[in-house]
Amino acid sequence: MKAKTHRSTAKRLRVTRNGKVVAAKAFKSHLLGHKSRKRKRQLKKKSVLTLAATRGVHRLLPYA
């Protein structure tokens, strides 16, 4: 039987050609008034997940 893609994970994460997993940074949704402009600007960037986290993601996204 074919493995099913975990849809909510597929909407949040992206897998690069080399197999790295890219995600948006946390802490950018609310309570932004006290955070510095620099900090908020840096939160816009994407982050590469660690190797340990990547292993679990590849189980959730079998065809990515």
C-alpha positions as semicolon CSV with decimal commas, in nm:
position;residue;x (nm);y (nm);z (nm)
1;M;0,000;0,000;0,000
2;K;0,122;0,350;-0,081
3;A;0,226;0,575;0,205
4;K;0,010;0,883;0,252
5;T;0,155;1,232;0,271
6;H;0,082;1,416;0,597
7;R;-0,104;1,712;0,447
8;S;-0,056;1,966;0,728
9;T;0,319;1,899;0,723
10;A;0,327;1,938;0,344
11;K;0,167;2,282;0,375
12;R;0,417;2,405;0,636
13;L;0,748;2,262;0,516
14;R;0,941;2,240;0,191
15;V;1,207;1,985;0,099
16;T;1,500;2,104;-0,113
17;R;1,662;1,901;-0,391
18;N;1,936;1,792;-0,153
19;G;1,684;1,662;0,099
20;K;1,710;1,951;0,347
21;V;1,386;2,063;0,508
22;V;1,306;2,435;0,508
23;A;1,048;2,597;0,735
24;A;0,939;2,942;0,847
25;K;1,080;3,067;1,175
26;A;0,863;3,074;1,487
27;F;0,754;3,374;1,700
28;K;0,644;3,599;1,411
29;S;0,264;3,577;1,445
30;H;0,175;3,810;1,733
31;L;0,316;4,012;2,027
32;L;0,542;4,195;1,784
33;G;0,534;4,537;1,951
34;H;0,828;4,481;2,184
35;K;1,043;4,290;1,935
36;S;1,306;4,495;1,756
37;R;1,280;4,577;1,386
38;K;1,597;4,377;1,323
39;R;1,461;4,072;1,503
40;K;1,131;4,081;1,314
41;R;1,316;4,123;0,983
42;Q;1,532;3,819;1,057
43;L;1,223;3,615;1,146
44;K;1,101;3,659;0,788
45;K;1,378;3,433;0,660
46;K;1,335;3,059;0,626
47;S;1,532;2,821;0,847
48;V;1,679;2,479;0,771
49;L;1,570;2,209;1,015
50;T;1,825;2,002;1,205
51;L;1,919;1,654;1,091
52;A;1,723;1,496;1,378
53;A;1,405;1,685;1,286
54;T;1,458;1,614;0,917
55;R;1,444;1,238;0,969
56;G;1,094;1,262;1,116
57;V;0,977;1,492;0,839
58;H;1,086;1,252;0,567
59;R;0,863;0,991;0,728
60;L;0,567;1,233;0,708
61;L;0,650;1,341;0,352
62;P;0,743;1,016;0,177
63;Y;0,741;1,155;-0,177
64;A;0,910;1,489;-0,116
